[in-house]
C-alpha cells in the first residue's frame, strides 16, 4: 500500500502512469472499430464454426493477439497489430548483417539507432499494405469463400488496416516518449492479457463437458502460476563477471561486476520465431485459394497437412524451436559486442582478474556470452513449444484436453514487460528522492 501511495505522490510518475493507461484505453476502443465494408455477421459466424473445429481461425486470432492486433472476429481495423513493424525490424536487422553501410549506421550509437528506426517506419508502410491485402484475401477465401469484404471495398479496407497498424505504432511511440516503459511492448502485453479471460472461459467450458471441471482448472492455474514464477526467475538470472579498477590517485583497487543476463535477447527471438513459423501456413492458404498450378497446390496441401499452427505436429515444433534458438544467437550478436565492452573496460583502467586486457578480455566476455546465449536460447525455445507439449499431455491424461491461459511467447512477453515497467518506476522513484537534495 505504501508503495502505491509513493507512486502517486510523484507528480511526474503519476502523470506518466495515467497517460499510459489512457493510451491503453484508446487502444481497447480501437480494437472494436471495424474495417469499412466488412460483413461483421458473416465473419463472426465463420469464426465460431472454424474455432469449434480448431481451424485457421484459432491461428489467425492467436497471431493477431500476439502482435498487438485487435478483434479479428469483428475484423477490427487494427487486426494486423504491429506485425508489419516487427517484420520491418526483422528485415532491417538482417540487412544490417549483409550491407556494410547499414551495419555501420546501426553501430553509430543513439544517432545510428534513430536512423535505423526511421528506415524501419518507412519500410513498415509497404509491408503493411502487402500484408493487409494478403489478410483480406485470406479472410475472403479461406473462411467459407464468401465476400467478407466486398471486392470494391478491398482498396479502402487495405488503407484502413494499414492506417490502423501505423496508428498503433504512433500510440506505442507516444507511450515510450510520455508514458512509462516501451510502448510497443506494452501494447502487445495489453493484447495478450485481455485475451486471457476468453481462454479461461473456453477451458472452463471444455472441462465442464468432460466432467473434470475442478481438477482440470486447478491443474491449469497451478501450471500457469508455476510457469510465470519460473520465467521470472530465469529472466532475472545473470552472470556477474568480476572487474577490478585502479583508483586514480590511490594505491587501492576498486572491485565491481559486469552483469550479463542469462536471457540477453528477451522476448525478441520468440516474436521473430512466431512471425516466421506462421508465414508458411498463411502463404499455403493463399496458394490453395488462388493457384491452379498442380505443383503449387501439392506443396500447399503438404504445408497445411504437416506445418499447420492450428494442428502443430512434431516437425512444426522442432522448426519453431530451432528458429527461436537461431534468433536468440542472431539478436545477441547484433546488440552485444564483446570488443566494445572490453575496450570500455580498458579505457576506464579496469581488467578481469586473470585475463589480459584487450583482445583476451573480449574473447573471454564473448565466450561467456555465447554460453549464456545457449542456455537462454534453450530456455525461451522450450517455453515457446511448452503449450503444445502441455496440450498433448492433457489430451492423453485424465484431465482432458485443456490449453494454457497464456502461450509460451505470451509468458515471456508478460514477464519481460512487467519487469521493465517496474524497473522504470523504481528509477523514477529514486530520481525523485535525489531531487530532494537539490
C-alpha positions in Angstrom: 0.0 0.0 0.0 2.8 2.4 0.9 4.4 1.6 -2.5 1.2 2.6 -4.3 1.0 5.8 -2.3 4.6 6.7 -3.2 3.8 6.2 -6.8 1.1 8.8 -6.9 3.0 11.2 -4.7 5.4 11.8 -7.5 3.6 14.1 -9.9 5.7 13.2 -13.0 5.4 9.5 -12.3 1.7 9.8 -11.7 1.2 11.6 -15.0 3.2 9.0 -16.9 1.2 6.2 -15.5 -2.1 7.9 -16.2 -1.0 8.8 -19.7 -0.1 5.1 -20.3 -3.4 3.9 -19.0 -5.2 6.5 -21.2 -3.4 5.2 -24.3 -4.3 1.6 -23.4 -7.9 2.7 -23.1 -7.8 4.3 -26.6 -6.2 1.1 -27.9 -9.0 -1.0 -26.4 -11.6 1.2 -28.1 -9.8 0.9 -31.4 -10.0 -2.9 -31.2 -13.8 -2.7 -31.7 -13.7 -0.3 -34.7 -14.5 -2.5 -37.8 -12.9 -2.3 -41.2 -15.1 -0.3 -43.6 -17.2 -2.5 -45.8 -16.7 -5.7 -43.8 -19.5 -8.2 -43.2 -19.4 -8.5 -39.4 -22.2 -11.1 -39.1 -20.8 -13.5 -41.7 -17.3 -13.2 -40.3 -18.4 -13.8 -36.7 -20.4 -16.9 -37.8 -17.4 -18.3 -39.7 -15.1 -17.7 -36.8 -17.4 -19.6 -34.5 -17.7 -22.5 -36.9 -13.9 -22.8 -37.5 -12.9 -22.1 -33.9 -15.0 -25.1 -32.8 -13.1 -27.3 -35.3 -9.7 -25.8 -34.3 -9.1 -24.4 -37.8 -7.3 -21.4 -39.2 -9.5 -19.1 -37.1 -7.6 -20.1 -33.9 -4.3 -19.4 -35.6 -5.4 -16.1 -37.0 -6.8 -14.9 -33.7 -3.8 -16.0 -31.7 -1.3 -14.4 -34.1 -3.3 -11.2 -34.2 -3.4 -11.0 -30.3 0.4 -11.8 -30.1 1.2 -8.9 -32.4 -1.0 -6.4 -30.6 -3.9 -6.8 -33.0 -7.5 -6.0 -32.4 -10.7 -8.0 -32.5 -10.1 -10.3 -35.5 -13.6 -11.8 -35.1 -15.1 -8.4 -35.8 -12.5 -7.6 -38.4 -11.1 -4.7 -36.4 -9.1 -2.2 -38.5 -6.1 -2.8 -36.2 -6.3 -6.6 -36.7 -2.7 -6.7 -38.1 -1.4 -5.1 -34.9 2.2 -4.3 -35.0 3.3 -7.3 -37.2 4.3 -5.1 -40.2 6.5 -3.1 -37.9 8.0 -6.2 -36.4 8.6 -7.7 -39.8 10.2 -4.5 -40.9 12.5 -4.7 -37.9 13.5 -8.2 -38.8 14.3 -7.3 -42.4 16.4 -4.2 -41.3 18.4 -6.3 -38.8 19.0 -9.0 -41.4 20.1 -6.4 -43.9 22.4 -4.8 -41.3 24.4 -8.0 -41.3 24.6 -8.2 -45.1 25.0 -4.5 -46.0 28.2 -2.8 -44.5 26.7 0.7 -44.7 23.7 -0.3 -42.7 25.9 -2.2 -40.2 28.0 1.0 -39.7 24.8 3.0 -39.1 23.5 0.5 -36.6 26.7 0.7 -34.6 26.7 4.5 -34.6 25.2 4.8 -31.1 22.0 6.8 -30.5 22.2 8.7 -33.8 22.5 5.4 -35.8 19.6 3.9 -33.9 17.4 6.8 -34.8 18.3 6.4 -38.5 17.5 2.7 -38.4 14.2 3.4 -36.6 13.3 5.9 -39.4 14.1 3.3 -42.1 12.0 0.8 -40.2 9.0 3.1 -40.2 9.3 3.7 -43.9 9.5 0.0 -44.6 6.5 -0.6 -42.4 4.2 1.2 -44.8 4.6 -1.0 -48.0 4.8 -4.1 -45.8 1.5 -3.2 -44.1 -0.2 -2.6 -47.5 1.0 -6.0 -48.8 0.1 -7.8 -45.6 -3.3 -6.2 -45.4 -4.1 -7.3 -49.0 -3.0 -10.9 -48.1 -5.0 -11.0 -44.9 -8.2 -9.7 -46.6 -7.9 -12.2 -49.4 -7.2 -14.9 -46.9 -10.4 -14.0 -45.0 -12.4 -13.8 -48.2 -11.3 -17.2 -49.5 -10.4 -19.4 -46.5 -13.3 -18.7 -44.2 -16.1 -20.1 -46.3 -15.2 -18.5 -49.6 -17.7 -15.7 -49.1 -17.2 -12.0 -49.6 -16.5 -10.9 -46.1 -15.0 -7.7 -47.6 -16.7 -6.7 -50.9 -14.2 -6.5 -53.9 -15.0 -2.9 -54.4 -14.1 -2.1 -50.8 -10.8 -4.0 -50.7 -8.6 -0.9 -51.5 -10.4 1.1 -48.8 -10.0 -1.8 -46.4 -6.3 -2.1 -47.2 -5.7 1.6 -46.5 -7.8 1.3 -43.3 -5.9 -1.7 -41.9 -2.5 -0.1 -42.9 -3.6 3.1 -41.1 -4.5 1.0 -38.1 -1.1 -0.5 -37.8 0.6 2.9 -38.2 -1.7 4.4 -35.6 -0.8 1.6 -33.2 2.9 2.3 -33.9 2.3 6.0 -33.1 0.5 5.2 -29.9 3.4 2.9 -28.9 5.9 5.7 -29.5 3.7 8.1 -27.5 3.9 5.7 -24.5 7.6 5.4 -24.9 8.0 9.2 -25.0 5.5 10.4 -22.5 4.4 7.3 -20.6 6.2 4.5 -18.7 8.1 1.7 -20.4 8.4 0.6 -24.1 5.2 1.5 -25.9 5.3 -1.3 -28.5 5.9 -3.9 -25.8 3.1 -2.6 -23.6 0.6 -2.6 -26.4 1.4 -6.3 -27.2 1.3 -7.0 -23.5 -2.2 -5.5 -23.3 -3.4 -7.5 -26.3 -2.2 -10.8 -24.7 -3.6 -10.0 -21.2 -7.1 -9.0 -22.5 -7.3 -12.4 -24.3 -6.7 -14.4 -21.1 -10.3 -14.3 -19.8 -11.7 -15.7 -23.0 -9.1 -18.6 -22.9 -10.1 -19.3 -19.3 -13.8 -19.4 -20.2 -13.1 -21.7 -23.2 -11.1 -24.1 -20.9 -13.8 -24.0 -18.3 -16.5 -24.9 -20.9 -14.3 -27.8 -22.2 -13.7 -29.1 -18.7 -17.3 -29.0 -17.7 -18.2 -31.0 -20.8 -15.6 -33.6 -19.8 -16.9 -33.8 -16.2 -13.5 -32.9 -14.9 -14.0 -29.2 -14.2 -12.4 -28.7 -10.8 -9.3 -30.9 -11.4 -8.5 -29.5 -14.9 -9.0 -25.8 -13.9 -6.9 -26.2 -10.7 -4.2 -28.0 -12.7 -4.3 -25.3 -15.3 -3.9 -22.5 -12.8 -1.1 -24.2 -10.9 0.9 -24.8 -14.1 0.3 -21.2 -15.3 1.5 -19.7 -12.0 4.5 -22.1 -11.8 5.5 -21.1 -15.3 5.2 -17.4 -14.6 7.4 -17.8 -11.5 10.0 -19.9 -13.4 10.1 -17.5 -16.4 10.5 -14.6 -13.9 13.4 -16.3 -12.2 15.1 -17.2 -15.4 14.6 -13.7 -16.9 16.2 -12.1 -13.9 19.2 -14.6 -13.7 22.6 -13.2 -14.7 26.3 -13.9 -14.6 28.5 -11.4 -12.9 32.0 -11.1 -14.3 34.4 -9.6 -11.7 36.1 -6.4 -12.8 38.9 -4.6 -10.9 39.5 -0.9 -11.5 42.6 1.0 -10.4 41.6 4.0 -8.3 43.1 7.2 -9.6 45.4 8.9 -7.1 45.2 5.9 -4.7 47.1 2.7 -4.3 44.0 0.6 -3.8 41.8 -1.2 -6.2 38.0 -0.8 -6.7 36.1 -4.1 -7.4 33.0 -4.2 -9.5 31.0 -6.6 -11.7 30.0 -6.8 -15.3 26.5 -8.3 -15.3 25.4 -10.4 -18.3 21.8 -11.7 -18.3 21.1 -15.3 -19.0 18.3 -14.3 -21.3 20.0 -11.5 -23.1 17.6 -11.5 -26.1 14.5 -11.1 -24.0 11.2 -11.6 -25.9 12.5 -10.7 -29.3 13.5 -14.2 -30.6 10.2 -15.7 -29.8 8.3 -12.9 -31.6 10.5 -13.3 -34.6 10.1 -17.1 -34.5 6.3 -16.8 -34.3 6.3 -14.5 -37.4 8.5 -16.9 -39.4 6.7 -20.1 -38.3 3.3 -18.7 -39.1 4.1 -17.4 -42.6 4.2 -20.8 -44.5 0.6 -21.6 -43.4 -0.7 -18.2 -44.4 1.1 -18.5 -47.8 -0.2 -22.0 -48.3 -3.8 -20.9 -47.8 -3.4 -18.1 -50.3 -1.9 -20.6 -52.9 -4.7 -23.1 -52.3 -7.2 -20.3 -52.8 -5.8 -18.7 -56.0 -3.3 -21.0 -57.7 -4.4 -23.5 -60.4 -0.9 -25.0 -60.8 -0.9 -28.6 -59.6 2.6 -28.5 -58.3 2.0 -25.4 -56.2 -1.3 -26.8 -54.9 0.5 -30.0 -53.9 3.1 -28.0 -52.0 0.3 -26.0 -50.4 -1.5 -29.2 -49.3 1.6 -30.7 -47.8 2.3 -27.5 -45.8 -1.2 -27.3 -44.5 -1.1 -31.0 -43.6 2.4 -31.0 -41.9 3.1 -27.4 -40.9 -0.2 -26.0 -39.7 -0.1 -23.9 -36.5 -3.7 -24.9 -35.6 -2.6 -28.6 -35.5 1.2 -28.5 -34.8 3.0 -31.8 -35.3 6.5 -32.7 -34.2 8.2 -31.1 -37.2 6.4 -27.8 -36.6 7.5 -27.8 -33.0 11.1 -28.7 -33.9 11.3 -25.9 -36.5 9.8 -23.4 -34.1 12.3 -24.5 -31.5 15.3 -24.1 -33.9 14.0 -20.7 -35.2 13.8 -19.4 -31.7 17.3 -20.6 -30.9 18.6 -19.1 -34.2 17.1 -15.7 -33.4 18.5 -15.8 -29.9 22.0 -16.0 -31.2 21.3 -13.6 -34.1 19.8 -10.9 -31.9 22.5 -11.1 -29.2 25.2 -10.9 -31.9 23.6 -7.6 -33.0 23.1 -5.9 -29.7 26.1 -7.2 -27.7 29.6 -6.5 -28.8 32.4 -8.0 -26.6 35.1 -5.9 -28.4 33.4 -2.7 -27.4 32.8 -3.9 -23.8 36.4 -4.9 -23.5 37.6 -1.5 -24.9 35.4 0.4 -22.5 36.7 -1.6 -19.5 40.3 -0.9 -20.6 39.7 2.8 -21.1 38.5 3.1 -17.6 41.6 1.4 -16.3 39.9 -1.9 -15.5 40.6 -5.6 -16.1 39.2 -9.0 -15.4 41.4 -10.8 -12.8 43.5 -13.5 -14.5 42.7 -12.2 -18.0 44.8 -9.8 -20.1 43.2 -6.5 -21.2 42.3 -6.1 -24.8 41.8 -9.0 -27.2 41.9 -11.7 -24.5 39.3 -9.8 -22.4 37.0 -9.6 -25.5 37.4 -13.3 -26.2 36.6 -14.2 -22.5 33.5 -12.0 -22.5 32.4 -13.4 -25.9 32.8 -17.0 -24.6 30.7 -16.2 -21.5 28.1 -14.5 -23.6 27.9 -17.5 -26.0 27.4 -20.0 -23.2 24.7 -17.8 -21.6 23.0 -17.4 -25.0 23.0 -21.2 -25.5 21.1 -21.7 -22.2 19.0 -18.6 -22.6 18.0 -19.7 -26.1 17.2 -23.2 -24.9 15.1 -21.7 -22.2 12.9 -19.5 -24.4 12.7 -22.1 -27.1 11.4 -24.7 -24.6 8.9 -22.1 -23.2 7.8 -21.4 -26.8 6.9 -25.1 -27.5 5.7 -25.9 -24.0 2.0 -25.1 -24.6 1.9 -27.7 -27.5 3.5 -30.3 -25.3 1.2 -29.4 -22.4 -1.9 -29.7 -24.6 -0.7 -33.1 -26.0 -0.2 -34.3 -22.4 -3.6 -33.2 -21.1 -5.2 -34.8 -24.2 -3.9 -38.2 -23.2 -4.5 -37.8 -19.5 -7.5 -37.8 -17.1 -7.5 -34.0 -17.0 -8.9 -33.7 -20.5 -7.7 -31.5 -23.3 -7.0 -28.0 -22.0 -5.0 -25.1 -23.3 -2.7 -22.9 -21.3 -4.1 -19.5 -20.4 -1.0 -17.8 -21.9 1.1 -19.0 -24.8 4.8 -19.5 -24.4 5.5 -16.3 -26.3 2.9 -14.5 -24.1 4.5 -15.7 -20.9 7.9 -14.2 -21.8 6.4 -11.0 -23.1 4.2 -10.5 -20.0 7.1 -11.2 -17.6 9.5 -9.0 -19.6 7.1 -6.1 -19.9 6.1 -6.2 -16.2 9.8 -6.3 -15.0 10.7 -3.5 -17.4 7.9 -1.3 -16.2 8.8 -2.0 -12.5 12.4 -1.0 -13.2 11.3 2.2 -14.9 9.1 3.1 -11.9 11.9 2.3 -9.5 14.3 4.6 -11.4 11.7 7.4 -11.3 11.2 7.0 -7.6 15.0 7.0 -6.9 15.3 10.1 -9.2 12.6 11.8 -7.2 14.4 11.1 -3.9 17.7 12.5 -5.3 15.9 15.7 -6.4 15.0 16.5 -2.8 18.7 17.2 -2.2 19.0 19.8 -4.9 
